[in-house]
Amino acid sequence: MAQKFIITQAGYFRLGDVSMHKDLLLPGDECIGGGLYQFDYVNACLLLDGRSYDFGAPRWHFLGEDGISLKVPAAYRGLRIKYCYNNHYDEDYILAEHLKIEYV
């Protein structure tokens, strides 16, 4: 079991302590990537990184290009959500700076 997340083509952000990323999918979902997560309680931040072995790294640009909001569970309202690239070329991706966030 590991703390994993996915994003779906419809914009749903799901996370949980699961064995496989596919365990977070609901019938009819199409995954556009995922990775691992951890909470930084001191800085009120949800840190995302890595890539799903099954679905690859999150393709955030699919949501932004199509104007689809990222639907985040309301329990995470108030947390800054940041995707940290595992290379030394890309800067951290603060989701709220690039995507419309909708709490559901």
Beta strands, then each sheet from edge to edge (+ up, - down):
strand 1: 2-8
strand 2: 13-18
strand 3: 31-40
strand 4: 45-49
strand 5: 70-72
strand 6: 80-84
strand 7: 93-94
strand 8: 101-103
sheet 1: 2+ 1- 3+ 4- 6- 7+
sheet 2: 5+ 8+
end
